[in-house]
């Protein structure tokens, strides 16, 4: 992943409120031990997700793709009183790491990690959800969107990560992920049930609100 990075983004980060000590330790752990560390929501995107959550004050958040739990914790920072985050993933090893860091936060009893294929788990989840964050296998983005839409409350938000795919969405060629993400972006724009904005932040965030 080639995130959008330049002097202005560095400046923006320098004038952004800091992350918690647990998030900082998690980020440093990821960069030190994982070759696929680009999968982690970075500092700036994490602060943006936290801000979105604080603005929405969700009672129920669904995250599709936990990885090491960085974005999970960020989303939990804005929960309304009594709110919860349910996060889905298929990787038992990274899930255990995520749980170990979540247990160090004050949100531990408000976050539920569930192992299993999202497409099979989602139909059994109870809504409505106020906020959904999609950051999992790219070919299934459109499928996840369709599966969760009826469980999203009116006025609820879907945020999808990596929708620019290092700029490859401009010319997907034989890149399956880029092609599927471009098709996802097209589908969202054509969906008259929502309003959306694609933010050129990091690797692209599609922000969708259900009308």
Phi and psi restraints in degrees (value plus and minus 20) as a CYANA .aco file:
   2 UNK   PHI    -124.5   -84.5
   2 UNK   PSI      79.0   119.0
   3 UNK   PHI     -95.6   -55.6
   3 UNK   PSI     134.3   174.3
   4 UNK   PHI     -87.7   -47.7
   4 UNK   PSI      97.4   137.4
   5 UNK   PHI    -167.1  -127.1
   5 UNK   PSI     105.9   145.9
   6 UNK   PHI    -180.1  -140.1
   6 UNK   PSI    -194.1  -154.1
   7 UNK   PHI     -81.6   -41.6
   7 UNK   PSI     -54.4   -14.4
   8 UNK   PHI     -91.4   -51.4
   8 UNK   PSI     -57.7   -17.7
   9 UNK   PHI     -88.0   -48.0
   9 UNK   PSI     -56.4   -16.4
  10 UNK   PHI     -81.8   -41.8
  10 UNK   PSI     -61.8   -21.8
  11 UNK   PHI     -82.3   -42.3
  11 UNK   PSI     -64.5   -24.5
  12 UNK   PHI     -80.5   -40.5
  12 UNK   PSI     -62.8   -22.8
  13 UNK   PHI     -83.3   -43.3
  13 UNK   PSI     -57.7   -17.7
  14 UNK   PHI     -88.1   -48.1
  14 UNK   PSI     -39.4     0.6
  15 UNK   PHI    -130.9   -90.9
  15 UNK   PSI      11.1    51.1
  16 UNK   PHI    -136.7   -96.7
  16 UNK   PSI     118.3   158.3
  17 UNK   PHI     -75.3   -35.3
  17 UNK   PSI     126.8   166.8
  18 UNK   PHI     -95.2   -55.2
  18 UNK   PSI     141.0   181.0
  19 UNK   PHI    -103.7   -63.7
  19 UNK   PSI     148.4   188.4
  20 UNK   PHI     -91.7   -51.7
  20 UNK   PSI     144.6   184.6
  21 UNK   PHI     -84.0   -44.0
  21 UNK   PSI     -55.9   -15.9
  22 UNK   PHI     -84.7   -44.7
  22 UNK   PSI     -64.4   -24.4
  23 UNK   PHI     -84.0   -44.0
  23 UNK   PSI     -59.5   -19.5
  24 UNK   PHI     -83.3   -43.3
  24 UNK   PSI     -64.0   -24.0
  25 UNK   PHI     -84.3   -44.3
  25 UNK   PSI     -58.5   -18.5
  26 UNK   PHI     -85.5   -45.5
  26 UNK   PSI     -63.6   -23.6
  27 UNK   PHI     -83.0   -43.0
  27 UNK   PSI     -64.3   -24.3
  28 UNK   PHI     -86.0   -46.0
  28 UNK   PSI     -58.1   -18.1
  29 UNK   PHI     -81.3   -41.3
  29 UNK   PSI     -63.5   -23.5
  30 UNK   PHI     -83.0   -43.0
  30 UNK   PSI     -68.9   -28.9
  31 UNK   PHI     -85.1   -45.1
  31 UNK   PSI     -48.2    -8.2
  32 UNK   PHI    -103.1   -63.1
  32 UNK   PSI     -46.3    -6.3
  33 UNK   PHI    -142.3  -102.3
  33 UNK   PSI     -27.7    12.3
  34 UNK   PHI    -145.4  -105.4
  34 UNK   PSI     103.7   143.7
  35 UNK   PHI     -88.3   -48.3
  35 UNK   PSI     -45.5    -5.5
  36 UNK   PHI    -115.8   -75.8
  36 UNK   PSI      14.9    54.9
  37 UNK   PHI     -81.7   -41.7
  37 UNK   PSI     -38.2     1.8
  38 UNK   PHI     -83.7   -43.7
  38 UNK   PSI     -36.5     3.5
  39 UNK   PHI     -91.4   -51.4
  39 UNK   PSI     -38.9     1.1
  40 UNK   PHI     -96.0   -56.0
  40 UNK   PSI     116.2   156.2
  41 UNK   PHI     -81.2   -41.2
  41 UNK   PSI     106.5   146.5
  42 UNK   PHI     -93.6   -53.6
  42 UNK   PSI     158.4   198.4
  43 UNK   PHI     -73.9   -33.9
  43 UNK   PSI     -72.6   -32.6
  44 UNK   PHI     -86.9   -46.9
  44 UNK   PSI     -65.0   -25.0
  45 UNK   PHI     -84.3   -44.3
  45 UNK   PSI     -57.9   -17.9
  46 UNK   PHI     -80.4   -40.4
  46 UNK   PSI     -61.8   -21.8
  47 UNK   PHI     -87.3   -47.3
  47 UNK   PSI     -53.7   -13.7
  48 UNK   PHI     -88.4   -48.4
  48 UNK   PSI     -63.4   -23.4
  49 UNK   PHI     -82.3   -42.3
  49 UNK   PSI     -61.2   -21.2
  50 UNK   PHI     -81.8   -41.8
  50 UNK   PSI     -61.4   -21.4
  51 UNK   PHI     -85.8   -45.8
  51 UNK   PSI     -63.4   -23.4
  52 UNK   PHI     -76.5   -36.5
  52 UNK   PSI     -66.0   -26.0
  53 UNK   PHI     -84.1   -44.1
  53 UNK   PSI     -60.3   -20.3
  54 UNK   PHI     -84.9   -44.9
  54 UNK   PSI     -54.7   -14.7
  55 UNK   PHI     -90.7   -50.7
  55 UNK   PSI     -58.8   -18.8
  56 UNK   PHI    -101.8   -61.8
  56 UNK   PSI     -53.0   -13.0
  57 UNK   PHI      34.1    74.1
  57 UNK   PSI      38.9    78.9
  58 UNK   PHI     -91.8   -51.8
  58 UNK   PSI     127.3   167.3
  59 UNK   PHI    -108.1   -68.1
  59 UNK   PSI     -50.8   -10.8
  60 UNK   PHI    -159.4  -119.4
  60 UNK   PSI     102.4   142.4
  61 UNK   PHI    -139.0   -99.0
  61 UNK   PSI     115.9   155.9
  62 UNK   PHI    -135.9   -95.9
  62 UNK   PSI     106.2   146.2
  63 UNK   PHI    -134.8   -94.8
  63 UNK   PSI     109.0   149.0
  64 UNK   PHI    -128.7   -88.7
  64 UNK   PSI      80.1   120.1
  65 UNK   PHI      91.1   131.1
  65 UNK   PSI      74.6   114.6
  66 UNK   PHI    -104.6   -64.6
  66 UNK   PSI     -62.0   -22.0
  67 UNK   PHI      31.8    71.8
  67 UNK   PSI    -136.7   -96.7
  68 UNK   PHI    -119.9   -79.9
  68 UNK   PSI     -13.5    26.5
  69 UNK   PHI      67.6   107.6
  69 UNK   PSI     -12.5    27.5
  70 UNK   PHI     -82.9   -42.9
  70 UNK   PSI     -73.6   -33.6
  71 UNK   PHI     -86.9   -46.9
  71 UNK   PSI     -49.8    -9.8
  72 UNK   PHI     -78.5   -38.5
  72 UNK   PSI     -68.4   -28.4
  73 UNK   PHI     -85.6   -45.6
  73 UNK   PSI     -61.0   -21.0
  74 UNK   PHI     -79.2   -39.2
  74 UNK   PSI     -64.3   -24.3
  75 UNK   PHI     -86.1   -46.1
  75 UNK   PSI     -53.9   -13.9
  76 UNK   PHI     -89.0   -49.0
  76 UNK   PSI     -41.8    -1.8
  77 UNK   PHI     -84.1   -44.1
  77 UNK   PSI     -40.7    -0.7
  78 UNK   PHI    -127.2   -87.2
  78 UNK   PSI     -12.7    27.3
  79 UNK   PHI     -79.5   -39.5
  79 UNK   PSI     122.1   162.1
  80 UNK   PHI     -89.8   -49.8
  80 UNK   PSI     143.7   183.7
  81 UNK   PHI     -76.2   -36.2
  81 UNK   PSI     107.5   147.5
  82 UNK   PHI      63.7   103.7
  82 UNK   PSI     -17.4    22.6
  83 UNK   PHI     -96.0   -56.0
  83 UNK   PSI     147.1   187.1
  84 UNK   PHI    -166.0  -126.0
  84 UNK   PSI     135.8   175.8
  85 UNK   PHI    -140.0  -100.0
  85 UNK   PSI     108.8   148.8
  86 UNK   PHI    -131.0   -91.0
  86 UNK   PSI     104.7   144.7
  87 UNK   PHI    -143.3  -103.3
  87 UNK   PSI     111.0   151.0
  88 UNK   PHI    -129.3   -89.3
  88 UNK   PSI     118.7   158.7
  89 UNK   PHI    -179.4  -139.4
  89 UNK   PSI     144.9   184.9
  90 UNK   PHI    -129.6   -89.6
  90 UNK   PSI     -28.9    11.1
  91 UNK   PHI    -117.4   -77.4
  91 UNK   PSI      89.7   129.7
  92 UNK   PHI     -86.0   -46.0
  92 UNK   PSI     -57.1   -17.1
  93 UNK   PHI     -86.1   -46.1
  93 UNK   PSI     -71.9   -31.9
  94 UNK   PHI     -88.7   -48.7
  94 UNK   PSI     -48.6    -8.6
  95 UNK   PHI     -83.3   -43.3
  95 UNK   PSI     -59.5   -19.5
  96 UNK   PHI     -84.2   -44.2
  96 UNK   PSI     -59.7   -19.7
  97 UNK   PHI     -84.7   -44.7
  97 UNK   PSI     -64.2   -24.2
  98 UNK   PHI     -77.8   -37.8
  98 UNK   PSI     -65.6   -25.6
  99 UNK   PHI     -82.5   -42.5
  99 UNK   PSI     -57.3   -17.3
 100 UNK   PHI     -84.6   -44.6
 100 UNK   PSI     -54.9   -14.9
 101 UNK   PHI    -101.0   -61.0
 101 UNK   PSI     -58.4   -18.4
 102 UNK   PHI     -79.2   -39.2
 102 UNK   PSI     -57.4   -17.4
 103 UNK   PHI     -83.2   -43.2
 103 UNK   PSI     -37.8     2.2
 104 UNK   PHI    -107.8   -67.8
 104 UNK   PSI     -24.0    16.0
 105 UNK   PHI    -123.3   -83.3
 105 UNK   PSI     148.9   188.9
 106 UNK   PHI    -101.0   -61.0
 106 UNK   PSI     -18.9    21.1
 107 UNK   PHI    -121.4   -81.4
 107 UNK   PSI     -14.0    26.0
 108 UNK   PHI     -76.3   -36.3
 108 UNK   PSI     -57.3   -17.3
 109 UNK   PHI    -105.1   -65.1
 109 UNK   PSI     -15.9    24.1
 110 UNK   PHI    -137.5   -97.5
 110 UNK   PSI     -15.9    24.1
 111 UNK   PHI    -140.6  -100.6
 111 UNK   PSI     108.6   148.6
 112 UNK   PHI    -139.2   -99.2
 112 UNK   PSI      98.5   138.5
 113 UNK   PHI    -113.9   -73.9
 113 UNK   PSI     111.6   151.6
 114 UNK   PHI    -146.2  -106.2
 114 UNK   PSI     106.7   146.7
 115 UNK   PHI    -108.5   -68.5
 115 UNK   PSI     116.2   156.2
 116 UNK   PHI     127.3   167.3
 116 UNK   PSI     140.2   180.2
 117 UNK   PHI     -83.7   -43.7
 117 UNK   PSI     103.5   143.5
 118 UNK   PHI     -76.5   -36.5
 118 UNK   PSI     -59.1   -19.1
 119 UNK   PHI     -83.7   -43.7
 119 UNK   PSI     -45.9    -5.9
 120 UNK   PHI    -110.7   -70.7
 120 UNK   PSI     -51.4   -11.4
 121 UNK   PHI     -98.2   -58.2
 121 UNK   PSI     -60.2   -20.2
 122 UNK   PHI     -77.4   -37.4
 122 UNK   PSI     -61.6   -21.6
 123 UNK   PHI     -80.9   -40.9
 123 UNK   PSI     -39.2     0.8
 124 UNK   PHI    -117.6   -77.6
 124 UNK   PSI     -20.7    19.3
 125 UNK   PHI    -102.9   -62.9
 125 UNK   PSI     124.3   164.3
 126 UNK   PHI    -111.6   -71.6
 126 UNK   PSI     113.7   153.7
 127 UNK   PHI    -119.9   -79.9
 127 UNK   PSI    -180.8  -140.8
 128 UNK   PHI    -100.7   -60.7
 128 UNK   PSI     133.3   173.3
 129 UNK   PHI    -120.6   -80.6
 129 UNK   PSI     124.6   164.6
 130 UNK   PHI    -112.6   -72.6
 130 UNK   PSI     -47.9    -7.9
 131 UNK   PHI    -168.3  -128.3
 131 UNK   PSI     111.5   151.5
 132 UNK   PHI    -146.5  -106.5
 132 UNK   PSI     110.8   150.8
 133 UNK   PHI    -137.0   -97.0
 133 UNK   PSI     100.1   140.1
 134 UNK   PHI    -125.2   -85.2
 134 UNK   PSI      97.8   137.8
 135 UNK   PHI    -171.9  -131.9
 135 UNK   PSI      43.5    83.5
 136 UNK   PHI    -152.3  -112.3
 136 UNK   PSI    -169.0  -129.0
 137 UNK   PHI     -84.0   -44.0
 137 UNK   PSI     103.9   143.9
 138 UNK   PHI     -84.4   -44.4
 138 UNK   PSI     -57.7   -17.7
 139 UNK   PHI     -82.3   -42.3
 139 UNK   PSI     -37.5     2.5
 140 UNK   PHI    -119.9   -79.9
 140 UNK   PSI     -14.0    26.0
 141 UNK   PHI     -75.0   -35.0
 141 UNK   PSI     -68.2   -28.2
 142 UNK   PHI     -83.7   -43.7
 142 UNK   PSI     -57.9   -17.9
 143 UNK   PHI     -85.2   -45.2
 143 UNK   PSI     -64.4   -24.4
 144 UNK   PHI     -82.0   -42.0
 144 UNK   PSI     -61.0   -21.0
 145 UNK   PHI     -78.3   -38.3
 145 UNK   PSI     -67.0   -27.0
 146 UNK   PHI     -87.0   -47.0
 146 UNK   PSI     -59.1   -19.1
 147 UNK   PHI     -87.1   -47.1
 147 UNK   PSI     -53.3   -13.3
 148 UNK   PHI    -114.2   -74.2
 148 UNK   PSI     -35.2     4.8
 149 UNK   PHI     -78.7   -38.7
 149 UNK   PSI     -65.0   -25.0
 150 UNK   PHI     -91.4   -51.4
 150 UNK   PSI     -34.2     5.8
 151 UNK   PHI    -113.2   -73.2
 151 UNK   PSI     -22.6    17.4
 152 UNK   PHI    -111.7   -71.7
 152 UNK   PSI     109.5   149.5
 153 UNK   PHI     -89.8   -49.8
 153 UNK   PSI     133.9   173.9
 154 UNK   PHI     -77.4   -37.4
 154 UNK   PSI     112.7   152.7
 155 UNK   PHI      67.1   107.1
 155 UNK   PSI     -23.0    17.0
 156 UNK   PHI     -99.6   -59.6
 156 UNK   PSI     144.4   184.4
 157 UNK   PHI    -139.0   -99.0
 157 UNK   PSI     122.4   162.4
 158 UNK   PHI    -136.9   -96.9
 158 UNK   PSI     110.1   150.1
 159 UNK   PHI    -140.4  -100.4
 159 UNK   PSI     107.0   147.0
 160 UNK   PHI    -139.1   -99.1
 160 UNK   PSI     111.3   151.3
 161 UNK   PHI    -113.0   -73.0
 161 UNK   PSI     140.6   180.6
 162 UNK   PHI      45.3    85.3
 162 UNK   PSI       5.2    45.2
 163 UNK   PHI     -96.2   -56.2
 163 UNK   PSI     -24.9    15.1
 164 UNK   PHI    -119.2   -79.2
 164 UNK   PSI     -39.4     0.6
 165 UNK   PHI      25.4    65.4
 165 UNK   PSI      39.2    79.2
 166 UNK   PHI      35.7    75.7
 166 UNK   PSI       8.1    48.1
 167 UNK   PHI      63.8   103.8
 167 UNK   PSI     -23.4    16.6
 168 UNK   PHI     -91.5   -51.5
 168 UNK   PSI     -34.9     5.1
 169 UNK   PHI     -84.3   -44.3
 169 UNK   PSI     -40.1    -0.1
 170 UNK   PHI     -87.9   -47.9
 170 UNK   PSI     -51.6   -11.6
 171 UNK   PHI    -171.1  -131.1
 171 UNK   PSI      59.8    99.8
 172 UNK   PHI     -80.2   -40.2
 172 UNK   PSI     -52.1   -12.1
 173 UNK   PHI      34.9    74.9
 173 UNK   PSI    -148.9  -108.9
 174 UNK   PHI    -118.6   -78.6
 174 UNK   PSI      -4.7    35.3
 175 UNK   PHI    -101.6   -61.6
 175 UNK   PSI      86.5   126.5
 176 UNK   PHI     -81.8   -41.8
 176 UNK   PSI     -61.5   -21.5
 177 UNK   PHI     -81.9   -41.9
 177 UNK   PSI     -65.4   -25.4
 178 UNK   PHI     -82.5   -42.5
 178 UNK   PSI     -62.6   -22.6
 179 UNK   PHI     -82.7   -42.7
 179 UNK   PSI     -65.8   -25.8
 180 UNK   PHI     -86.2   -46.2
 180 UNK   PSI     -57.8   -17.8
 181 UNK   PHI     -88.8   -48.8
 181 UNK   PSI     -58.6   -18.6
 182 UNK   PHI     -82.6   -42.6
 182 UNK   PSI     -62.0   -22.0
 183 UNK   PHI     -85.1   -45.1
 183 UNK   PSI     -57.3   -17.3
 184 UNK   PHI     -82.8   -42.8
 184 UNK   PSI     -66.0   -26.0
 185 UNK   PHI     -80.5   -40.5
 185 UNK   PSI     -61.0   -21.0
 186 UNK   PHI     -83.7   -43.7
 186 UNK   PSI     -62.5   -22.5
 187 UNK   PHI     -82.1   -42.1
 187 UNK   PSI     -65.2   -25.2
 188 UNK   PHI     -82.3   -42.3
 188 UNK   PSI     -65.7   -25.7
 189 UNK   PHI     -81.8   -41.8
 189 UNK   PSI     -53.2   -13.2
 190 UNK   PHI    -104.8   -64.8
 190 UNK   PSI     -27.7    12.3
 191 UNK   PHI    -101.3   -61.3
 191 UNK   PSI      88.1   128.1
 192 UNK   PHI     -93.9   -53.9
 192 UNK   PSI     -24.8    15.2
 193 UNK   PHI    -104.2   -64.2
 193 UNK   PSI     -25.2    14.8
 194 UNK   PHI    -155.5  -115.5
 194 UNK   PSI     145.7   185.7
 195 UNK   PHI    -139.8   -99.8
 195 UNK   PSI     129.4   169.4
 196 UNK   PHI    -168.3  -128.3
 196 UNK   PSI     138.6   178.6
 197 UNK   PHI    -162.5  -122.5
 197 UNK   PSI     114.1   154.1
 198 UNK   PHI    -117.9   -77.9
 198 UNK   PSI      96.2   136.2
 199 UNK   PHI    -114.9   -74.9
 199 UNK   PSI     104.9   144.9
 200 UNK   PHI    -100.6   -60.6
 200 UNK   PSI      42.8    82.8
 201 UNK   PHI    -128.8   -88.8
 201 UNK   PSI     109.1   149.1
 202 UNK   PHI      35.3    75.3
 202 UNK   PSI    -122.9   -82.9
 203 UNK   PHI    -133.5   -93.5
 203 UNK   PSI      -0.5    39.5
 204 UNK   PHI      77.8   117.8
 204 UNK   PSI     104.9   144.9
 205 UNK   PHI    -142.6  -102.6
 205 UNK   PSI     101.9   141.9
 206 UNK   PHI    -111.8   -71.8
 206 UNK   PSI      99.9   139.9
 207 UNK   PHI    -130.5   -90.5
 207 UNK   PSI     103.2   143.2
 208 UNK   PHI    -145.9  -105.9
 208 UNK   PSI     114.5   154.5
 209 UNK   PHI    -139.2   -99.2
 209 UNK   PSI     114.4   154.4
 210 UNK   PHI     -99.5   -59.5
 210 UNK   PSI     102.8   142.8
